[in-house]
Amino acid sequence: MTTKKQNLLSSKETKTLLTVLETRFEKNKNRHQNINWNDVLAKLESNPDKLWSLNEMEKTGGEPDVVGYDSNTNEYLFYDCSVESPNGRRSYCYDREALNKRKEHKPKNSVEDVAKEMGIKLLNEEEYRTLQRLGKFDTKTSSWLQTPDNIRKLGGAIFGDFRYDTVFIYHNGADSYYAARGFRGSLKV
């Protein structure tokens, strides 16, 4: 993993990212009613390490956007809001253990490792259902979700998608991977 100092954007990259985030914020007001962009901007500008993570989310096709505010911690919550599972984060098995278990046709990486490298957290089932209330996501793809320990200990992992006007949560072996399955992350700023 890179050091924190390397995880900073240049001023040009920062300006570009903030423009993209503001444009998305303004186009999708339903995701963050009663939240003011200038408040979000002030928080982002005072957390350059979080900007780096948001940029990683953006570069891999996640289209991060504000989906909430926690008044207890004074943090804004960003989720990957791309219509389909982020294209730059597909074809990974669930975690390092699953990756090491595969004997052949190993994927390039695992969901948990990539999320950690990006500085984001994998969405859990409750967060995924919250996202789905904001629109229709993963109608053609699916997204790995943070898997409860009891399921993971038995070799499984969970993922979700949206079909037939319903959010479905399924399971697979944690070592499986598919071209149409990525993962969605969250970040608190």
C-alpha angles and dihedrals in degrees: 000000000000122000121259093251090060090051094076127104124229116248089256092051090047093051092048093049094047090051091051092047093048092049091050091045092054093045094051106043091150089072095059113022115179092019118119120218093219090059091050091046093053090052092048094048091053092051108054092165089060089050088058091054092047089051090053089051089050096045091054093051101261098128094209118212138172111267101167152349128235108211091190093061098023090234133138117223121224124192130184101261102181111138091239129031108288107279094215092057103053134113096042127130118230107263146349092270091056091046092052091047094060112096098192140008091033116186118237094254147338131265095239093049094049093047090051092048089051092049094239136118124239113246114253124216095268092049091047091053089049090053091050090057087062095057144316110300131173096017090150101019137039135225131220112238133205102278124221113247094241091059094042092050088060092053099262137116132190134233136177141215140166119247134150091011089299136107109233125197114198140169138234137169106283090235094060123100136182138194090235097048123083132143139258124220141198133214131191117213 
